[in-house]
């Protein structure tokens, strides 16, 4: 079982998450990084999570703009999910932040700050969850 699963919505988000994967490596946390969009390939995301959820302890998702990915993932799994709003668009990530924060009851998703500090804090929080 790996410690972390990072899910990003597009290949262009990879550079935004690199600080988190580097921190995970520094802390000795095992991880996998996959690219699935809640908008562009939802059936594939769903299939992946059904098959692979049990292989990870914590799921970290990162998304910008409408930031549907964290909420969609949190609705599909029972593992802890951490959502990171990425800096993008006219609102520089504020829209993504609000989308992740305002999920309906029963869809828990820890929400980090916008951008790099959120990426880094997601790994710190995941480590705390794992070590509980």
N, C-alpha and C positions, 0 to 999 in steps of 0.2 A: 504494500500500500504506500502510495506517495503522500507526502504532507499536503501539497498545494496543487490546485488546478487553477491556472490563469486562463480566463476566456476573454478574448478581445473580439470586437465586432468586425474589424477589417484589418487587413495587413498593414495599412497605414498607421494603425494604433500601436504597432510593435515598438516603435521608438519611444512612445509615451510610457511603456511599461518596463523598459529595460532597467531602470533604477530598482524596480521591485524584484526582478529576477536576479539581479546582481546581489541585492541584499539577501535574498533567499539563499543563494549560493554561499555567501559570506557566513550566514548563520547555520549552514549545514542542513538546510531544509530541502528535501527532494521536491521536485515540481515537474509539471508538464504545462506547456503553453499551446493553446489551440485557438483557431480563428473560426468563429461561428457568428453570424448575424441573426438577431431576433427578427429582422425585417426581410433579409434576402434569402436566408436558408433555414427557416424555422424547423421544417421537418427533420433536417439533418442534425440540428442542435438537439432536438427532442430525442432522436434515436441515439445519439452519442451519450447523452445524459442517462438514458435508461440503461445502456450497456456499461457505462464507465463510472457512474456516481460512486459506487462502493469502493472504488480503487483510490479514493482521495479522502483526506480528512477535512479540508476546508476548501471552498471554492471562492476565488477572487475574480470578479468581473469588472471590466472597465469599458465605459461608453461615453460618448459625447452627444450633443444635441438632445434628442428626445430621451436618450438613455434607457431604452426599453430592455436592454439585455439583462441588467441585474434583477429586475423584477420578474422577468420571464423565467430566468434560471431559478430564482427563489421560489417561484410558484411550482416548479417541476421537481424539486429535490427536497430531501429531508436533512441534508448536510448544512452546516453553517455557510451562509453566503455573505460576502463582503462586496459592496458596490463602490466603485471609484468613478466620480464624475470627471471627465476629461475636459481640458480647455479646448473649446471649439465654438465656431459660429459667432453670431452677433452678440450673444450674451456671455461669451468667454467661459462657458461651463456652468453658469448659474442655472440655466434651464435644465441641464443634466442633473445638477445637485437636487433641485426641487423634484424632479421626476423620481429619483431614487428615494428621497426622503418621504414622499407622499404615497407610498404603496398602501394598498388596502389592508385592513386587519386580516391576520392569518397568513400574510406573506412577509415574514421577517427578513430584513436585509440590513446588515450593518452598513452605515453610510460614512464614507471617509470625506475628507476635504477635497477641494478641487485641485487636480493636477499632481505634480511631483510629490508634495508632502502627503497627499492622500494615497499615492502609490506606495510610498515608504511605510506609512502608518498601517496600511492594509497588511503588510507582511509582519509588522510588529504585533498587531492584533491577532493575526492567524497563529503566530507562535504562542501567544498567551492562551488561545483557545486550545491548541494542541497540548500544551503543558498543564492544563487543568486536571 
